[in-house]
């Protein structure tokens, strides 16, 4: 590792679900901007409900805050025609980086619509974007394997295909045990995956979070984190402090191991994210 190696720091934000909350999002983004992240990514509403908002938000991050922005793009949200329009709009908005994802199936999408989507896997989306746009494309990766993959090795083979298709960097799904991430990095390197890989960190500050977010991600919960929930789950403030402390220790260990980047899933919580940054 060179002397100049630096662990990058980045954040994920999402468009507010309600229109009336949208007025406050720019102030929130300014506060996130003061944390000086290397980039900020913005999620894409399921089924494209917030598509325009993703463009507005990433444009604000890029132009007003002058921080590199990454717009999420999902297979389930786009036909090729819609994607071409969206990419043109992103370019016009000054956004040059996207994160290509398969995306969660919206509850309103019928079986027929889902099965006839034009982009089936994220790799298809990466390939199309690289061939038809000049956007820089990142992809997702799963330290404990994608929950639908038959095996860890099979998941890595698909990841190699995604990188070969043009994903220039990767952001990981959340994980709570760093040993899984280090094992994943070793295996990925041995398969010739040599792009930067950013570690996705989700601060768990309420017991409820563990039930909803984690069950969707397929991430395993180590005993230490389960014990924290058991001990502090009923006490809101103690749980919040313990969850922040756990995330900080996780990040410190990752930085000591010289990982490429730390990507915090902020859940739009500026107070929690700022506390983590100040402790680091």
Sine and cosine of phi, psi and omega as CSV:
sin_phi,cos_phi,sin_psi,cos_psi,sin_omega,cos_omega
0.00,0.00,0.72,-0.70,-0.05,-1.00
-0.96,0.28,0.31,-0.95,0.02,-1.00
-0.89,0.46,-0.46,0.89,-0.08,-1.00
-1.00,0.10,0.02,1.00,-0.07,-1.00
-0.86,0.51,0.74,-0.67,0.00,-1.00
-0.74,-0.67,0.71,-0.71,0.11,-0.99
-0.99,0.14,0.90,-0.43,-0.01,-1.00
-0.95,0.30,0.42,-0.91,-0.02,-1.00
-0.81,-0.59,0.79,-0.62,-0.03,-1.00
-0.58,-0.81,0.17,-0.99,-0.08,-1.00
-0.70,-0.71,0.45,-0.90,0.20,-0.98
-0.92,-0.40,0.71,-0.70,0.11,-0.99
-0.83,-0.56,0.22,-0.98,0.05,-1.00
-0.71,-0.70,0.46,-0.89,0.06,-1.00
-0.92,0.39,0.67,-0.74,0.05,-1.00
-0.85,0.53,0.54,-0.84,-0.04,-1.00
-0.98,0.21,-0.47,0.88,-0.04,-1.00
-0.96,-0.28,0.64,-0.77,-0.05,-1.00
-0.84,0.54,-0.64,0.77,-0.06,-1.00
-0.93,0.38,-0.35,0.94,0.02,-1.00
-0.99,0.14,-0.19,0.98,-0.14,-0.99
-0.93,0.36,-0.51,0.86,0.00,-1.00
-0.86,0.51,-0.53,0.85,-0.06,-1.00
-0.99,0.12,-0.21,0.98,-0.16,-0.99
-0.93,0.37,-0.51,0.86,-0.05,-1.00
-0.94,0.33,-0.60,0.80,0.09,-1.00
-0.90,0.43,-0.66,0.75,0.05,-1.00
-0.87,0.49,-0.69,0.72,0.00,-1.00
-0.90,0.43,-0.61,0.79,0.05,-1.00
-0.87,0.49,-0.64,0.77,0.02,-1.00
-0.92,0.38,-0.64,0.77,0.09,-1.00
-0.89,0.45,-0.61,0.80,0.00,-1.00
-0.88,0.48,-0.52,0.85,0.00,-1.00
-0.92,0.38,-0.29,0.96,0.05,-1.00
-0.98,0.19,-0.08,1.00,0.08,-1.00
0.84,0.55,0.77,0.63,0.06,-1.00
-0.94,0.33,0.38,-0.92,0.05,-1.00
-0.96,0.27,-0.48,0.88,0.17,-0.99
-0.34,-0.94,0.32,-0.95,0.08,-1.00
-0.80,-0.60,0.78,-0.63,0.07,-1.00
-0.98,-0.22,0.47,-0.88,0.00,-1.00
-0.80,-0.60,0.79,-0.61,-0.07,-1.00
-0.95,0.32,0.22,-0.98,-0.03,-1.00
-0.91,-0.41,0.84,-0.55,-0.04,-1.00
-0.84,0.54,0.65,-0.76,-0.04,-1.00
-0.80,0.59,0.79,-0.62,0.04,-1.00
0.96,0.28,0.14,0.99,0.09,-1.00
1.00,0.07,0.20,0.98,-0.05,-1.00
-0.89,0.46,-0.48,0.88,-0.03,-1.00
-0.92,-0.40,0.40,0.92,-0.12,-0.99
-0.81,0.59,-0.77,0.63,-0.01,-1.00
-0.89,0.46,-0.56,0.83,-0.02,-1.00
-0.92,0.40,-0.59,0.81,0.03,-1.00
-0.87,0.49,-0.66,0.75,0.01,-1.00
-0.92,0.40,-0.71,0.71,0.01,-1.00
-0.86,0.51,-0.71,0.70,-0.06,-1.00
-0.93,0.37,-0.72,0.69,-0.02,-1.00
-0.91,0.40,-0.56,0.83,0.05,-1.00
-0.90,0.43,-0.67,0.74,0.04,-1.00
-0.88,0.47,-0.70,0.72,0.01,-1.00
-0.87,0.48,-0.71,0.71,-0.06,-1.00
-0.94,0.35,-0.75,0.67,-0.14,-0.99
-1.00,0.03,-0.74,0.67,-0.07,-1.00
-0.98,0.19,-0.71,0.70,-0.04,-1.00
-1.00,0.06,-0.30,0.95,-0.03,-1.00
0.83,0.56,0.69,0.73,0.09,-1.00
-0.88,-0.48,0.72,-0.70,0.03,-1.00
-0.81,0.59,0.73,-0.69,-0.03,-1.00
-0.90,-0.43,0.58,-0.81,0.08,-1.00
-0.85,-0.53,0.84,-0.54,0.03,-1.00
-1.00,-0.08,0.77,-0.63,0.07,-1.00
-0.96,0.27,0.63,-0.78,0.09,-1.00
-0.75,-0.67,0.72,-0.69,-0.06,-1.00
-0.87,-0.48,0.51,-0.86,0.06,-1.00
-0.88,0.48,-0.66,0.75,-0.08,-1.00
-0.95,0.30,-0.30,0.95,-0.08,-1.00
-1.00,0.00,-0.21,0.98,-0.20,-0.98
-0.71,-0.70,0.67,-0.74,0.37,-0.93
-1.00,0.04,0.17,-0.99,0.03,-1.00
-0.88,0.48,-0.64,0.77,0.00,-1.00
-0.89,0.45,-0.73,0.69,0.02,-1.00
-0.89,0.45,-0.64,0.77,-0.03,-1.00
-0.89,0.45,-0.68,0.73,0.01,-1.00
-0.87,0.50,-0.67,0.74,0.01,-1.00
-0.91,0.42,-0.68,0.73,-0.03,-1.00
-0.89,0.45,-0.67,0.74,-0.02,-1.00
-0.92,0.40,-0.60,0.80,0.07,-1.00
-0.90,0.44,-0.69,0.73,0.01,-1.00
-0.90,0.44,-0.64,0.77,0.04,-1.00
-0.88,0.47,-0.71,0.70,-0.01,-1.00
-0.87,0.48,-0.70,0.71,0.03,-1.00
-0.89,0.46,-0.50,0.87,0.00,-1.00
-1.00,0.09,0.01,1.00,0.05,-1.00
1.00,0.10,0.22,0.97,-0.03,-1.00
-0.99,-0.12,0.79,-0.61,-0.10,-0.99
-0.89,-0.45,-0.07,1.00,-0.04,-1.00
-0.84,-0.54,0.66,-0.75,0.05,-1.00
-0.74,-0.68,0.39,-0.92,0.12,-0.99
-0.91,-0.41,0.91,-0.42,-0.07,-1.00
-1.00,-0.02,0.85,-0.52,-0.08,-1.00
-0.75,-0.66,0.44,-0.90,0.15,-0.99
-0.93,0.37,-0.71,0.71,0.06,-1.00
1.00,0.06,0.43,-0.90,0.03,-1.00
-0.98,0.19,0.60,-0.80,0.04,-1.00
-0.94,0.34,0.82,-0.57,0.03,-1.00
-0.91,0.41,0.53,-0.85,-0.01,-1.00
-0.89,0.46,-0.44,0.90,-0.04,-1.00
-0.99,0.11,-0.13,0.99,-0.08,-1.00
-0.99,0.10,0.79,-0.61,-0.01,-1.00
-0.96,0.26,0.28,-0.96,0.06,-1.00
-0.84,0.54,-0.67,0.75,-0.04,-1.00
-0.88,0.47,-0.74,0.68,0.02,-1.00
-0.87,0.48,-0.69,0.72,-0.05,-1.00
-0.90,0.43,-0.69,0.73,-0.06,-1.00
-0.97,0.24,-0.28,0.96,0.01,-1.00
-0.97,-0.24,0.25,0.97,-0.01,-1.00
-0.88,0.47,0.55,-0.83,-0.11,-0.99
-0.98,0.21,-0.45,0.89,0.08,-1.00
-0.92,-0.40,0.89,-0.45,-0.10,-0.99
-1.00,0.04,-0.72,0.69,-0.01,-1.00
-0.86,-0.51,0.35,-0.94,0.02,-1.00
-0.85,0.53,-0.55,0.84,0.02,-1.00
-0.87,0.49,-0.62,0.79,0.04,-1.00
-0.88,0.47,-0.65,0.76,-0.01,-1.00
-0.92,0.38,-0.70,0.72,0.03,-1.00
-0.85,0.53,-0.75,0.66,-0.05,-1.00
-0.87,0.49,-0.71,0.71,-0.02,-1.00
-0.89,0.46,-0.71,0.70,-0.02,-1.00
-0.89,0.46,-0.65,0.76,-0.01,-1.00
-0.93,0.36,-0.55,0.83,-0.04,-1.00
-0.99,0.13,-0.47,0.88,-0.15,-0.99
-0.91,-0.42,-0.10,1.00,0.02,-1.00
-0.68,-0.73,0.16,-0.99,0.11,-0.99
-0.95,-0.31,0.40,0.92,0.05,-1.00
-0.95,0.31,0.53,-0.85,0.18,-0.98
-0.99,0.13,0.74,-0.67,-0.14,-0.99
-0.89,-0.46,0.79,-0.61,0.12,-0.99
-0.95,-0.30,0.29,-0.96,0.03,-1.00
-0.74,-0.67,0.12,-0.99,0.04,-1.00
-0.98,-0.19,0.40,-0.92,0.09,-1.00
-0.59,-0.80,0.30,-0.95,-0.16,-0.99
-0.78,-0.62,0.98,-0.22,-0.05,-1.00
-0.85,0.53,-0.47,0.88,0.00,-1.00
-0.94,-0.34,0.34,0.94,-0.05,-1.00
0.97,0.25,0.51,-0.86,0.08,-1.00
-0.90,0.43,0.67,-0.75,-0.12,-0.99
-0.88,0.47,-0.32,0.95,0.02,-1.00
-1.00,-0.05,-0.19,0.98,-0.05,-1.00
-0.96,0.29,0.66,-0.75,-0.01,-1.00
-0.92,0.39,-0.45,0.89,0.01,-1.00
-0.41,-0.91,0.30,-0.95,0.04,-1.00
-0.88,0.48,-0.68,0.73,-0.03,-1.00
-0.90,0.43,-0.66,0.75,0.01,-1.00
-0.90,0.44,-0.65,0.76,0.02,-1.00
-0.89,0.46,-0.67,0.75,0.02,-1.00
-0.91,0.42,-0.59,0.81,0.04,-1.00
-0.89,0.45,-0.66,0.75,0.05,-1.00
-0.91,0.41,-0.59,0.81,0.03,-1.00
-0.90,0.44,-0.65,0.76,0.04,-1.00
-0.88,0.47,-0.65,0.76,0.06,-1.00
-0.87,0.49,-0.66,0.75,-0.01,-1.00
-0.90,0.44,-0.68,0.73,0.03,-1.00
-0.92,0.40,-0.69,0.72,0.03,-1.00
-0.89,0.45,-0.48,0.88,0.03,-1.00
-0.96,0.27,-0.27,0.96,0.08,-1.00
0.74,-0.67,0.13,0.99,0.07,-1.00
-0.95,0.31,0.89,-0.45,-0.11,-0.99
-1.00,0.02,-0.18,0.98,0.08,-1.00
-0.37,-0.93,0.24,-0.97,-0.04,-1.00
-0.73,-0.69,0.58,-0.81,0.12,-0.99
-0.88,-0.48,0.77,-0.64,-0.10,-0.99
-1.00,0.09,0.45,-0.89,0.23,-0.97
-0.87,0.50,0.40,-0.92,0.03,-1.00
-0.87,0.49,0.49,-0.87,0.11,-0.99
-0.51,-0.86,0.37,-0.93,-0.09,-1.00
-0.84,-0.54,0.01,1.00,0.02,-1.00
-0.76,-0.65,0.94,-0.35,-0.11,-0.99
-0.89,0.46,-0.42,0.91,-0.01,-1.00
-0.88,0.47,-0.55,0.83,0.07,-1.00
-0.89,0.46,-0.65,0.76,-0.04,-1.00
-0.93,0.38,-0.67,0.74,0.00,-1.00
-0.91,0.42,-0.63,0.78,0.05,-1.00
-0.89,0.46,-0.69,0.73,0.01,-1.00
-0.87,0.48,-0.70,0.71,0.00,-1.00
-0.87,0.50,-0.70,0.72,0.01,-1.00
-0.88,0.48,-0.72,0.70,-0.03,-1.00
-0.92,0.40,-0.67,0.75,-0.01,-1.00
-0.89,0.46,-0.69,0.73,0.01,-1.00
-0.89,0.46,-0.65,0.76,-0.02,-1.00
-0.91,0.42,-0.36,0.93,0.03,-1.00
-1.00,-0.06,0.08,1.00,0.03,-1.00
1.00,0.09,0.35,0.94,0.09,-1.00
-1.00,0.00,0.96,-0.27,-0.15,-0.99
-0.87,-0.49,0.30,0.95,0.03,-1.00
-1.00,0.09,0.34,-0.94,0.06,-1.00
-0.86,0.51,0.67,-0.74,0.00,-1.00
-0.84,-0.55,0.88,-0.47,-0.04,-1.00
-0.99,-0.11,0.74,-0.67,-0.04,-1.00
-0.99,0.13,0.85,-0.53,-0.01,-1.00
-1.00,0.09,0.86,-0.50,-0.05,-1.00
-0.88,-0.47,0.82,-0.58,0.06,-1.00
-0.92,-0.39,0.94,-0.34,0.07,-1.00
-0.92,0.39,0.82,-0.57,0.02,-1.00
-0.99,-0.10,0.97,-0.25,-0.10,-1.00
-0.93,-0.36,-0.07,1.00,0.12,-0.99
-0.66,-0.75,0.46,-0.89,0.02,-1.00
-0.90,0.43,-0.56,0.83,-0.04,-1.00
-0.88,0.48,-0.61,0.79,0.00,-1.00
-0.81,0.58,-0.66,0.75,-0.05,-1.00
-0.90,0.44,-0.58,0.81,-0.02,-1.00
-0.95,0.32,-0.65,0.76,-0.11,-0.99
-1.00,0.00,-0.90,0.44,-0.10,-1.00
-0.88,0.48,-0.70,0.71,-0.11,-0.99
-0.94,0.33,-0.61,0.80,0.00,-1.00
-0.91,0.43,-0.52,0.85,0.04,-1.00
-0.95,0.31,-0.53,0.85,-0.11,-0.99
-0.99,0.11,-0.37,0.93,-0.06,-1.00
0.98,0.22,0.19,0.98,0.00,-1.00
-0.98,0.21,0.63,-0.77,0.03,-1.00
-0.99,0.12,0.42,-0.91,-0.05,-1.00
-0.94,-0.33,0.91,-0.40,0.02,-1.00
-0.93,0.37,0.37,-0.93,-0.06,-1.00
-0.83,0.55,-0.65,0.76,-0.04,-1.00
-0.86,0.52,-0.68,0.73,0.00,-1.00
-0.95,0.32,-0.63,0.78,0.05,-1.00
-0.88,0.48,-0.63,0.78,0.02,-1.00
-0.91,0.41,-0.60,0.80,0.04,-1.00
-0.89,0.46,-0.71,0.71,0.02,-1.00
-0.88,0.47,-0.70,0.72,-0.01,-1.00
-0.89,0.46,-0.63,0.78,-0.07,-1.00
-0.98,0.19,-0.63,0.78,-0.17,-0.99
-0.89,-0.46,-0.07,1.00,-0.12,-0.99
-0.80,0.59,-0.51,0.86,-0.04,-1.00
-0.99,0.10,-0.27,0.96,-0.04,-1.00
-0.95,-0.33,0.96,-0.30,-0.16,-0.99
-0.81,0.58,-0.78,0.63,-0.10,-1.00
-0.95,0.31,-0.65,0.76,0.03,-1.00
-0.90,0.43,-0.63,0.78,0.01,-1.00
-0.90,0.44,-0.66,0.75,-0.01,-1.00
-0.88,0.47,-0.73,0.68,0.00,-1.00
-0.89,0.46,-0.69,0.72,-0.03,-1.00
-0.91,0.41,-0.61,0.79,0.01,-1.00
-0.92,0.39,-0.64,0.77,0.05,-1.00
-0.91,0.41,-0.69,0.72,0.01,-1.00
-0.86,0.51,-0.67,0.74,-0.01,-1.00
-0.89,0.46,-0.71,0.70,0.01,-1.00
-0.89,0.46,-0.66,0.75,-0.01,-1.00
-0.89,0.45,-0.69,0.73,0.01,-1.00
-0.91,0.42,-0.61,0.79,0.04,-1.00
-0.89,0.46,-0.72,0.70,-0.03,-1.00
-0.92,0.40,-0.67,0.74,0.02,-1.00
-0.85,0.53,-0.69,0.72,0.00,-1.00
-0.90,0.43,-0.66,0.75,0.02,-1.00
-0.89,0.45,-0.67,0.74,0.02,-1.00
-0.90,0.43,-0.64,0.77,0.04,-1.00
-0.89,0.46,-0.50,0.87,0.04,-1.00
-1.00,0.10,0.03,1.00,0.10,-1.00
0.94,0.35,0.57,0.82,0.00,-1.00
-0.91,0.41,0.35,-0.94,-0.08,-1.00
-0.92,0.40,-0.63,0.78,-0.06,-1.00
-0.29,-0.96,0.39,-0.92,0.11,-0.99
-0.90,-0.44,0.84,-0.54,-0.02,-1.00
-0.89,-0.45,0.94,-0.33,-0.07,-1.00
-1.00,0.01,0.83,-0.56,0.13,-0.99
-0.98,0.20,1.00,-0.07,-0.21,-0.98
-0.96,0.26,-0.37,0.93,-0.10,-0.99
0.81,0.59,0.45,0.89,-0.01,-1.00
0.89,0.46,0.36,0.93,0.00,-1.00
-0.99,-0.12,0.99,-0.12,-0.07,-1.00
-0.94,0.35,-0.64,0.77,-0.06,-1.00
-0.87,0.49,-0.75,0.66,0.00,-1.00
-0.88,0.47,-0.73,0.68,-0.05,-1.00
-0.89,0.45,-0.68,0.73,0.01,-1.00
-0.90,0.44,-0.64,0.77,0.03,-1.00
-0.89,0.45,-0.67,0.74,0.03,-1.00
-0.87,0.50,-0.73,0.69,-0.02,-1.00
-0.89,0.46,-0.66,0.75,-0.03,-1.00
-0.92,0.39,-0.56,0.83,0.01,-1.00
-0.96,0.28,-0.37,0.93,0.03,-1.00
-1.00,0.03,0.00,0.00,0.00,0.00
